[in-house]
Amino acid sequence: MQSGQLDNCIICGRLFLKDHTDSCLDCYREIEHNLNLVADFLEIDQNRYATIEEVSEFTNVSVKQIAEFLRDGLIFSEDYPNLGYRCAHCGKLIKRQLLCNECFTRFSTDVNRTLMQEKLLDEIRSK
């Protein structure tokens, strides 16, 4: 069995013994506490239709943290019709990943086009 190694907490920067998380025990406990606050809030029927901003306002958990819970699958956004976060590029409301489908497709197409152009240039240079 491999022992943990020392690392800096990605949240507070303190040195800690890294085993299964990227954060120290204190920050991990705070994340768990925030997750429980959000989950408890969403369990109430009347809160089922809350937006991420409303959840943040009532729980005092940041929108960024709630979005991370959604992206990580700790909260299943499909159970909550209005719960989502903004696409990192265009700002459209989404429920998973970092980009909406349209932005992902556009970026994928652009990357593939660039790779094909570079490949063609490499072939021309090698002749």
N, C-alpha and C positions, 0 to 999 in steps of 0.2 A: 504494500500500500504506500502510495506516494504522499508525502506530507505537503501541506500547503506552502506557498512561498509568499514572501513579503511583497506588498504592492500598495499603491496609493489609492484611496477611495476615489471613485470617479465623481462623487458628489461633494465631499468636504475636503478631500486631499490628504486626510490623515493616513498614516501608515497602518496597515492591518495585515493579518494573516489570511491570504486569499485561498478559499476552498471552492465554494460553489457560486459566489456572487462577485460582482465588481465593486461592491460597496462594503463599508465597515458595518459592524453589527448595529451601531446606533442609527446609521442612515437606513439600513435594511429594515430595522424596526419601525422607523418613521414612514417608510414606503408602505409597509404592511398595514400600519395604522391608517394611512391615507386611503389605501385600497378598501379597507373595511368601512371607512366613512362613506366612500362613494357607493360601494355595494349596498350598504344599509339604506342609503338615501334612495337608490334606484329600486329597492325591494318594495317601497311604499307605492301602492297602485297609482295614486295621483301624480307621482313623479315619473312614471313610465315614459311620458312624452317630453321630458325635459331636454333642453339642448345642453351641449357641453359647457356653455357659458353659465347657464342656470345651475348646473350641478356644481361648477366651480364656485359660484357665488354662495350657494347654500352650505357647502362643505368646507370652504376655505382651502380646497386642494387646487393647485394651479391647473389651468387648461392643458399646459404641456404635460404634466404628470398624468392627467386623465387620458390624454391622447396616447401616451405610452402604454397605459393599462389596456387600452383598446387595441393598439398595434400588437402588443405582446399576447393578446388573447386572454388576458386576465378578466376582462369584462367583455361579454359577447354582445357587440353592438347591434346585431340583427334582432335582438330582443327589445330594442329601444328605437322606435322609428325616427326620432329626431336627434339621436345621439351620434355624432360623428365629429370629424375634425377637418381642417382645411388641407387641401392638396398643397404640397410644398412649393409648387410652381405657380399654379393659376388661382388657388384659393377656393376652388370648388369643394363643397362638403363631400367627404368620403368616409368610409367606414373601415378601410384596411389599407395597408401599405403606406408609402410616402407620397405617391403620385396617383392622380385619377387615371382611368384607362386611356383617355385621350392624350394626356401629357406623356404617359408611358409609351404609347404607340408612337407619338411624334418623336420622342427622344430615341427610341429604339430604331426607328427608320433613319434618323439623322446619323446615329452611330454606325449602323450598317452601311449607309452610303459612304461615310468617311472611310470606313475600313476597306470597302471595295475600291475606292479611289486610291488609297495608299497601296493596296495590293497591285493595282494596275500600274501605278508609278514605279513600284519596285520591279515589276516585270519589264517595264520599258528601260529602266536604268541597267538592269542586268544584261540586256541585249547589246 
